[in-house]
Amino acid sequence: MTNIKKRLLKEKIAKTAMQLSGITITGSLFFIVGTILYKGLPYLSWEMISQAPKGGFYIGKEGGILNAILGSLYLATFSTALATMIGIPISIFLNVYVKSGSFLERSCKLLFDVLFGIPSIVYGAIAFSIMVWMGIRASLLGGIITITLLTIPIVVRTIDELLKTIPVDLKHVTFSLGSTRWELAKVLLKYIKPGIFTAILLAFGRAIGDVAGVLLTTGFSDNLPKYIDEPAATLPLAIFFQLSSPIPEVQGRAYASALVLTFIILIIVICTHLLASRQQKHKI
Amino acid sequence: MNWRLIKDKLIQRSFGVLLAISLIVIVVILVGLGFKSLPLLRAESLGTILTESVWSPLNGSFGFLPFIMGTIWVTFISLIIAAPLCILASVYLVEYASEALRRMVLPLVNMLAAIPPVLYGVWGVLFVVPFLSDYIAPIVGAQTTGYTVFAGGIVLAVMIFPIMVSIMVEVLQTIPYELKAASLSLGATKWETIVKVILVKAKPGLIAAVVLGISRAFGETIAVLMVCGNIPQIPKSFFDAGYPLPALIANNFGEMMSIPLYDSALMFAALLLFVLIFGFNLISRLILNRLEGKS
């Protein structure tokens, strides 16, 4: 045991290294948000968030980013609603109607897990080709469909995780009272209600932040979005396009867009967190 | 049959149809990508496309090597930054940290996961790129604008922190207490227990987490595109600009469709991404599912 001092020293060094890496990882969050706050706050004003850009989004110095805010909200709201309406039934089908542990159940769940990781640029590319083939131009509708496809796996996966936490006894009790499978599904949905909102928020967060999917399918526009078959601006694209502009005012719009997007994401994260703690209390 | 049973059956059918539709969409994506990349594959063999290093669509040469190497460079750099940091941090969170600290840090990590890629890109442009060109490059004596594969790697590393940490923490939590107790009671220090017992036992799960991180890094488009420089060349050092595959698709799609085979080449890039990432994800999910089944 002569080298016990050396071993303990090693322990100390390792522990410090671990603490430092923990600090680096958590610190990077504050660093990113801090950078965006620092750059964006000076540009944030009522004019910025209440007007559409004037004189072209890339060169015009006047105006704000209302077109992008509205476009993003429409896009994320509609596609999240669609993805929820498709995703929850799929989850229920896989957990209630399909025999538990069957090949169909396992392979479908695995497939959705894998789909979750497919990058949005792939969805965007294929959606764009289909739109070209069908003769549809870039529009809000194209973006909504692409983003819906992107968010369905998120909804299915999250709901599936929630359904897994429900005790099997509840299932047995419901069946023993003579309920049909659909009636069981209603009981289960009630049980995971706060969790469903979490799933919706997660999907909304992904939908509003995605660039690669909307880049090819939604296009960009200086006008406020009015029709579903016209191109619409979105916040991530407003950031992406305007950041590279040589004109400081236009760059400012990019920073302000980044700030607004950060706020939206922070609100979503905080709501998810509150809901998650409610789901904990909700348990029997 | 009574009305309740009919309703049950109707709902079963319609939900089943929804599932079938979403599965068909996947097939459509795969077939569509394959179909669209056929013209390119007919014109040149798969081997030439993947190993040819000249990208000049106007002259009809579509060499994917620069883009593949660009993707490999940024992914590799992000991994050597992120993997050790994430392993150390997750071990600390599981083995050393108090419950209160863990409850504070994990939501922050999740928040990092919620930040959209484009904001990472903004951070990269505003901070990482100037930092590299003004401070790091002069130290090693390199001349660069900062728009390099190194910048892409750093931004990607931060982006894959959350997925790696959350999975690694889950994996490490499944290690049975008895194993650690046995090692500690034999007089090993905590660090020795970690290196020789916990990490060994957790290896498959950790590898799965890293593979998931790789596939995330592979497909990331915008954040990398914003900081990587986008020059179709094979990067030779950390301070060379690169041009990853997803950036190629995002930058060129919809333009210059009149050049023969160009859109076919871009679809081939998308197909390549889809297949690679699908494979990576499948492998790591299978490992993780097996681990979950065991515990």
Interface residues (C-beta under 8 A of the other chain):
Chain A: R7 L8 K10 E11 A14 K15 A17 M18 Q19 S21 G22 T24 I25 T26 S28 L29 F31 I32 V33 T35 I36 K39 I86 P89 I90 I92 F93 L94 Y97 C108 L110 L111 D113 V114 L115 F116 G117 I118 P119 S120 I121 V122 Y123 G124 A125 I126 F128 S129 I130 L149 I152 T180 R181 W182 E183 A185 G205 I208 G209 D210 V211 A212 L215 L216 P236 I239 F240 L243 A254 Y255 A258 L261 T262 I265 L266 I268 V269 H273
Chain B: R4 L5 K7 D8 I11 Q12 S14 F15 G16 L18 L19 I21 S22 L23 V25 I26 V28 I29 G32 L33 K36 P84 L85 C86 L88 A89 V91 Y92 L93 Y96 A97 V105 P107 L108 V109 N110 M111 L112 A114 I115 P116 P117 V118 L119 Y120 G121 V122 W123 V125 L126 F127 V158 F161 V165 T189 K190 W191 E192 I194 L212 S215 R216 F218 G219 E220 T221 I222 M226 P246 I249 A250 F253 G254 D263 L266 M267 A270 L273 F274 I277 F278 F280 N281 L282 R285 L286 N289
